[in-house]
Amino acid sequence: MGFVFKRVFKNDVNERSIVLLNLYFLQPMLIFWGLTRAPINDDFILSPIIYYIAIFVALAIAYIYSLRVFRRDYQDKSIFMASSLVGNTGNLGIPLGIALFGESSVPYTSILNIANIFFIYIFSVYFFAGDKFRFSDALKEIFKIPAMWFAIGALSFNYFGFTLSADFDKVFTMGAYAAIVMQLIIFGVFMSQVKIRTANWKLSLNIALFKHIVLPSIGLCVILYFDIDPFVGAILFLELIVPLAVNNVNLSALYNCKPIDTTFSVLISSFVFVALIYVYILIINKFFGL
């Protein structure tokens, strides 16, 4: 039965069409919906700054680490640098925030998702593409993503105090939840192509080490350093611990940088996240009192 389903995914499902539908239609709705849930305040502006500080401190450590561990394989080093700090802040982070903290978490998880998208389409693209893509080109590519323009529109909409009517709010809510479901389907399509016997365990385990141990440790220290609301601090920590983003698979395939190995890394990261979720919740309760 499993073989039949896998063959159907491989032969009859066009993952590119699903990705384009999600990227150009549903994801922008998710972004606009999330960024118009609550008024902008100081913590709302500060949260992505704290997020970036944690990410770039971890990135510097990851670069030094990769020079030693992946010095013989340039593509593994590229995948490690591009993937190990990029979490699934949108399709997992937003619904998980709702489950743990309620809908009041959505504005913060959404702005952190935007920060994560900027990192993916600038730094991750640069690492995945290697010498095929200049950093300045990566910077330009970010503005070709519809989610960026919807994010700018939503922030402006929010800043000037506009509100959606009940009918439009319902439309964007349905689109937002559809985007979450669609991305999980995309992940399933790519996951069906993974072969455990030939998987790159060294790469995947090292990525999991940085994503689920090193980054959360650095992030916790950075969050505690800043005097922010514990509720926002807990959301920040949550967005740092979520497993790898499926967008890593899309970009590695686009630049022919071992997409199957990248998919396997996403899978291992998801298992590690599930194994550590109880520990993460204990940390949130201890340091943020939630």
C-alpha positions, -999 to 999 in steps of 0.1 A, spaced: 0 0 0 28 24 9 45 17 -24 14 25 -43 9 58 -26 46 67 -32 43 59 -69 12 81 -72 31 110 -55 60 105 -79 41 100 -111 9 119 -108 16 148 -84 33 179 -99 49 193 -68 60 225 -86 23 234 -93 15 230 -56 45 250 -46 36 279 -70 0 279 -58 12 281 -22 39 307 -28 20 331 -50 -15 328 -36 -19 312 -2 13 323 15 6 360 9 -29 356 24 -13 339 55 12 368 58 -14 396 55 -38 378 79 -11 374 105 3 409 104 -31 425 108 -42 406 140 -31 432 165 -17 468 166 21 474 162 39 481 195 75 483 207 78 445 214 64 438 179 93 459 164 119 445 188 111 408 183 126 404 148 157 423 159 163 399 188 156 370 164 183 382 140 208 387 167 204 351 178 205 338 142 237 357 132 256 348 164 247 311 156 256 316 119 291 328 129 296 297 151 282 275 123 306 288 98 337 281 120 322 246 127 316 238 91 352 246 81 363 217 102 335 192 98 326 197 60 360 208 46 360 180 20 325 184 7 315 219 -5 278 210 -11 274 195 24 289 227 38 265 248 17 235 228 28 246 230 65 251 268 63 219 274 44 196 250 64 208 247 100 193 280 112 162 282 91 130 270 108 95 263 97 83 296 113 53 299 90 35 267 85 44 252 118 54 282 139 22 301 134 -3 272 142 19 260 171 19 295 185 -19 295 183 -20 261 200 3 271 229 -4 309 233 -37 316 215 -45 339 185 -28 368 203 5 352 193 -2 355 155 11 390 150 45 381 166 48 347 148 39 364 115 66 392 118 92 366 128 81 345 98 88 375 76 123 379 92 129 342 85 118 346 49 143 375 44 171 352 58 160 323 35 158 343 3 191 362 9 215 341 29 201 306 22 199 313 -15 235 326 -14 248 294 3 227 270 -18 237 286 -51 274 288 -42 294 305 -69 264 306 -93 247 334 -75 261 368 -62 250 381 -28 236 413 -45 215 391 -68 201 373 -37 192 406 -22 173 415 -53 154 382 -55 137 388 -22 115 415 -37 103 391 -64 85 370 -37 48 380 -34 49 375 4 73 405 8 49 429 -9 20 416 11 40 420 43 48 456 34 11 462 26 -1 445 58 24 465 80 13 498 63 -24 488 67 -18 480 104 3 511 111 -24 535 97 -51 519 118 -72 503 90 -92 472 98 -107 444 76 -144 440 74 -158 408 88 -163 392 54 -127 400 42 -113 388 75 -131 355 70 -116 352 35 -81 358 47 -85 335 76 -96 306 53 -66 314 30 -42 314 59 -52 280 72 -53 266 37 -17 278 33 -7 259 64 -23 227 51 -9 230 16 27 234 29 24 202 49 12 184 17 43 198 -1 65 184 26 48 150 22 54 149 -15 92 156 -11 94 132 19 81 104 -3 113 106 -23 137 100 6 156 67 7 168 59 43 196 35 32 214 61 12 206 91 34 233 115 45 233 109 82 264 130 90 249 161 74 214 156 89 226 150 125 250 180 124 222 202 111 199 189 139 226 196 165 228 233 155 191 237 149 178 221 181 207 225 206 231 253 196 206 278 182 180 275 211 208 279 237 221 311 220 185 323 215 176 318 251 206 338 263 198 367 238 161 368 247 169 369 285 194 397 279 166 420 265 139 433 288 108 422 268 75 408 278 77 371 288 49 363 264 69 377 235 100 360 248 83 327 248 71 332 212 106 341 201 120 310 217 93 289 200 102 303 166 138 294 171 132 258 180 107 248 152 122 222 128 137 230 94 117 247 68 105 229 37 117 260 17 151 245 21 141 216 -1 127 240 -28 159 260 -29 183 231 -29 164 216 -58 164 249 -76 202 251 -74 209 214 -77 224 211 -43 215 176 -31 178 182 -26 172 146 -13 198 150 14 182 183 23 148 167 25 162 140 48 176 167 70 142 183 73 128 149 82 154 142 109 149 177 123 112 171 126 118 139 146 143 156 169 119 184 175 92 159 185 116 142 208 126 175 225 93 193 226 86 184 262 121 198 272 114 229 252 80 234 270 97 230 304 122 257 294 94 280 283 76 275 317 108 280 337 122 311 320 90 328 308 64 316 333 39 305 307 
